[in-house]
Amino acid sequence: MSVPDPIVAITMAYVAGVVWGLLMSDARPLERVVLALLWPFGPLAFVVTITILLAASVIAYPLVMVPALAVGLAVLWWAWS
């Protein structure tokens, strides 16, 4: 058994989410279709929200968040290099 291509795996997850949204939602048919097609944007919305909150915290609490952000970026740079 071979490992599926990442694009195939992502497509399968997307199709499974669409089918789940169409079958399990209690909304009207048009809302079911829209919800089923747009469900992958949920994680993107989460990432955008967290990014905005981190940016706002740097402005609101600079003495705490600037060093924390610097340490976080240094750890990410170390982990990816």
N, CA and C of each residue as an Amber inpcrd file, in Angstrom:
protein
   243
   0.8490000  -1.1850000   0.0000000   0.0000000   0.0000000   0.0000000
   0.8880000   1.2400000   0.0000000   0.6930000   2.1160000  -0.9470000
   1.5290000   3.2980000  -1.0530000   0.8820000   4.4950000  -0.3500000
   1.7230000   5.4430000  -0.0250000   1.2520000   6.6720000   0.6150000
   0.6480000   7.5640000  -0.4590000  -0.5760000   8.1090000  -0.2220000
  -1.1860000   8.9490000  -1.2630000  -0.4520000  10.2810000  -1.4170000
  -0.5370000  10.8100000  -2.6000000   0.0090000  12.1200000  -2.9050000
  -0.6630000  13.1550000  -1.9960000   0.0620000  14.1850000  -1.5070000
  -0.5590000  15.1750000  -0.6160000  -1.7800000  15.8640000  -1.2340000
  -1.7400000  16.1280000  -2.5260000  -2.8830000  16.7740000  -3.1740000
  -4.1010000  15.8480000  -3.1380000  -3.8740000  14.5680000  -3.3560000
  -4.9790000  13.6020000  -3.3060000  -5.5460000  13.5350000  -1.8880000
  -4.6790000  13.5340000  -0.8870000  -5.1350000  13.4790000   0.5040000
  -5.9290000  14.7300000   0.8650000  -5.4580000  15.8920000   0.4430000
  -6.1750000  17.1360000   0.7200000  -7.5170000  17.1420000   0.0060000
  -7.5460000  16.6880000  -1.2270000  -8.8020000  16.6330000  -1.9860000
  -9.7900000  15.6700000  -1.3380000  -9.2890000  14.5280000  -0.8700000
 -10.1690000  13.5680000  -0.2090000 -10.7470000  14.1520000   1.0780000
  -9.9240000  14.8770000   1.8460000 -10.4130000  15.5090000   3.0760000
 -11.4530000  16.5760000   2.7480000 -11.2180000  17.3510000   1.6840000
 -12.1640000  18.3820000   1.2830000 -13.4990000  17.7660000   0.8670000
 -13.4480000  16.7260000   0.0490000 -14.6720000  16.0710000  -0.4150000
 -15.4170000  15.4410000   0.7620000 -14.6820000  14.8370000   1.6940000
 -15.3310000  14.2690000   2.8770000 -16.0270000  15.3580000   3.6860000
 -15.4090000  16.5180000   3.8240000 -16.0350000  17.6320000   4.5360000
 -17.2650000  18.1500000   3.8180000 -17.2080000  18.2150000   2.5020000
 -18.3630000  18.6610000   1.7160000 -19.5320000  17.7010000   1.8970000
 -19.2510000  16.4180000   1.7880000 -20.3190000  15.4250000   1.9540000
 -20.8840000  15.4820000   3.3630000 -20.0230000  15.5800000   4.3620000
 -20.4810000  15.6840000   5.7510000 -21.3530000  16.9170000   5.9380000
 -20.9230000  18.0520000   5.4120000 -21.7020000  19.2780000   5.5360000
 -23.0480000  19.1960000   4.8320000 -23.0890000  18.5500000   3.6870000
 -24.3510000  18.4140000   2.9580000 -25.3190000  17.4740000   3.6690000
 -24.7990000  16.4100000   4.2450000 -25.6750000  15.4090000   4.8440000
 -26.0600000  15.7210000   6.2910000 -25.1790000  16.3140000   7.0620000
 -25.4070000  16.4370000   8.4950000 -25.9090000  17.8100000   8.9390000
 -25.9160000  18.7860000   8.0640000 -26.3650000  20.1240000   8.4420000
 -27.8880000  20.1750000   8.4780000 -28.4250000  21.0230000   9.3660000
 -29.8760000  21.1630000   9.4510000 -30.3550000  22.4640000   8.7900000
 -29.5080000  23.0650000   7.9700000 -29.8650000  24.3190000   7.3050000
 -30.6850000  24.0350000   6.0390000 -31.1530000  25.1130000   5.4250000
 -31.8560000  24.9820000   4.1520000 -30.8690000  24.5550000   3.0670000
 -31.3650000  24.0580000   1.9420000 -30.4550000  23.5100000   0.9130000
 -29.3860000  24.5010000   0.4220000 -29.7430000  25.7590000   0.1750000
 -28.7430000  26.7160000  -0.3040000 -27.6570000  26.9410000   0.7450000
 -28.0590000  27.0870000   2.0070000 -27.0720000  27.2790000   3.0680000
 -26.2100000  26.0320000   3.2540000 -26.7920000  24.8550000   3.0420000
 -26.0070000  23.6270000   3.1260000 -24.8930000  23.6100000   2.0930000
 -25.2290000  23.9880000   0.8810000 -24.2310000  23.9830000  -0.1950000
 -23.1390000  25.0060000   0.0890000 -23.5190000  26.2080000   0.5050000
 -22.5270000  27.2550000   0.7910000 -21.6310000  26.8240000   1.9400000
 -22.2170000  26.2950000   3.0110000 -21.4310000  25.8340000   4.1460000
 -20.4920000  24.7020000   3.7440000 -20.9830000  23.7780000   2.9590000
 -20.1580000  22.6440000   2.5440000 -18.9880000  23.0890000   1.6660000
 -19.2040000  24.0890000   0.8210000 -18.1310000  24.5400000  -0.0680000
 -17.1180000  25.4350000   0.6450000 -17.5470000  26.1510000   1.6750000
 -16.6570000  27.1110000   2.3380000 -16.0080000  26.5820000   3.6060000
 -16.2830000  25.3460000   4.0190000 -15.7670000  24.8710000   5.2940000
 -14.2480000  24.9070000   5.4170000 -13.4460000  24.7690000   4.3590000
 -11.9870000  24.8110000   4.5620000 -11.4650000  26.1840000   4.9880000
 -12.2530000  27.2330000   4.8480000 -11.7920000  28.5610000   5.2520000
 -11.8160000  28.7500000   6.7590000 -12.3800000  27.8140000   7.5100000
 -12.4050000  27.9030000   8.9690000 -11.0140000  27.9540000   9.5780000
 -10.1170000  27.0330000   9.2470000  -8.7590000  27.1030000   9.7940000
  -8.0160000  28.3750000   9.3680000  -8.2540000  28.8300000   8.1480000
  -7.6280000  30.0730000   7.7010000  -8.1170000  31.2490000   8.5380000
  -9.4120000  31.2810000   8.8280000  -9.9570000  32.3420000   9.6770000
  -9.3480000  32.2880000  11.0770000  -9.1090000  31.0850000  11.5800000
  -8.4640000  30.9350000  12.8880000  -7.0490000  31.5210000  12.8690000
  -6.2830000  31.2060000  11.8390000  -4.9120000  31.7090000  11.7370000
  -4.9060000  33.2280000  11.6260000  -5.8050000  33.7890000  10.8220000
  -5.8850000  35.2480000  10.6800000  -6.2500000  35.8950000  12.0140000
  -7.2040000  35.3180000  12.7330000  -7.6140000  35.8660000  14.0220000
  -6.4660000  35.8550000  15.0230000  -5.7440000  34.7400000  15.1200000
  -4.6210000  34.6520000  16.0480000  -3.5220000  35.6440000  15.6580000
  -3.2760000  35.8070000  14.3670000  -2.2650000  36.7620000  13.9140000
  -2.6440000  38.1880000  14.3080000  -3.8970000  38.5530000  14.1270000
  -4.3590000  39.8910000  14.5020000  -4.2520000  40.0970000  16.0090000
  -4.6240000  39.0760000  16.7920000  -4.5190000  39.1960000  18.2490000
  -3.0690000  39.3300000  18.7030000  -2.1590000  38.5930000  18.0850000
  -0.7440000  38.7340000  18.4380000  -0.2060000  40.1120000  18.0750000
  -0.5990000  40.6210000  16.9180000  -0.1600000  41.9680000  16.5190000
  -0.7030000  43.0160000  17.4820000  -1.9560000  42.8810000  17.8800000
  -2.5400000  43.8340000  18.8240000  -1.8880000  43.7260000  20.1980000
  -1.5150000  42.5220000  20.6070000  -0.8820000  42.3770000  21.9190000
   0.5070000  42.9970000  21.9480000   1.1970000  42.9900000  20.8190000
   2.5040000  43.6550000  20.7620000   2.3390000  45.1480000  20.9650000
   1.2800000  45.7170000  20.4230000   1.0160000  47.1470000  20.5920000
   0.5260000  47.4400000  22.0080000  -0.3560000  46.5960000  22.5430000
  -0.9440000  46.8510000  23.8550000   0.0390000  46.5740000  24.9950000
   0.8490000  45.5480000  24.8780000   1.7770000  45.1560000  25.9490000
   3.1850000  44.9870000  25.3910000   3.8280000  46.0800000  24.9840000
   5.1180000  45.9370000  24.3020000   6.2350000  45.3810000  25.1850000
   6.2300000  45.6800000  26.4810000   7.3150000  45.2030000  27.3380000
   7.2730000  43.6890000  27.5390000   6.1110000  43.0970000  27.3680000
   5.9910000  41.6500000  27.5350000   6.0340000  40.9470000  26.1830000
   5.2860000  41.4660000  25.2350000   5.0920000  40.7330000  23.9850000
   6.2440000  40.8610000  22.9980000   6.9610000  41.9690000  22.9890000
   8.0830000  42.0950000  22.0520000   9.1720000  41.0700000  22.3720000
   9.5900000  40.9400000  23.6460000  10.5630000  39.8610000  23.9250000
   9.9940000  38.4640000  23.6680000   8.7180000  38.2570000  23.9850000
   8.1060000  36.9500000  23.7450000   8.0580000  36.6460000  22.2560000
   7.7280000  37.6480000  21.4510000   7.7000000  37.4610000  20.0020000
   9.1020000  37.1990000  19.4590000  10.1040000  37.9020000  19.9990000
  11.4770000  37.6850000  19.5650000  11.9370000  36.2620000  19.8940000
  11.6030000  35.7900000  21.0790000  11.9690000  34.4220000  21.4650000
  11.2380000  33.4150000  20.5770000   9.9530000  33.6580000  20.3290000
   9.1850000  32.7600000  19.4750000   9.7440000  32.6910000  18.0650000
  10.0990000  33.8280000  17.5040000  10.6830000  33.8460000  16.1660000
  12.0530000  33.1750000  16.1420000  12.8440000  33.3730000  17.2110000
  14.1510000  32.7170000  17.2800000  13.9990000  31.2010000  17.3500000
  13.0190000  30.7330000  18.1070000  12.7770000  29.2930000  18.1930000
  12.3290000  28.7380000  16.8500000  11.4470000  29.4520000  16.1670000
  11.0070000  29.0060000  14.8340000  12.1680000  28.9940000  13.8550000
  13.0000000  30.0180000  13.8920000  14.1590000  30.0790000  12.9910000
  15.1130000  28.9130000  13.2890000  15.3350000  28.6470000  14.5670000
  16.2090000  27.5290000  14.9540000  15.6190000  26.1940000  14.5170000
  14.2970000  26.0430000  14.6730000  13.6590000  24.7680000  14.3410000
  13.6560000  24.5260000  12.8390000  13.5440000  25.5590000  12.0400000
  13.4510000  25.4020000  10.5820000  14.7920000  25.4670000   9.8780000
  15.8540000  25.7590000  10.5990000  17.1580000  25.8450000   9.9220000
  17.9630000  24.5850000  10.0930000
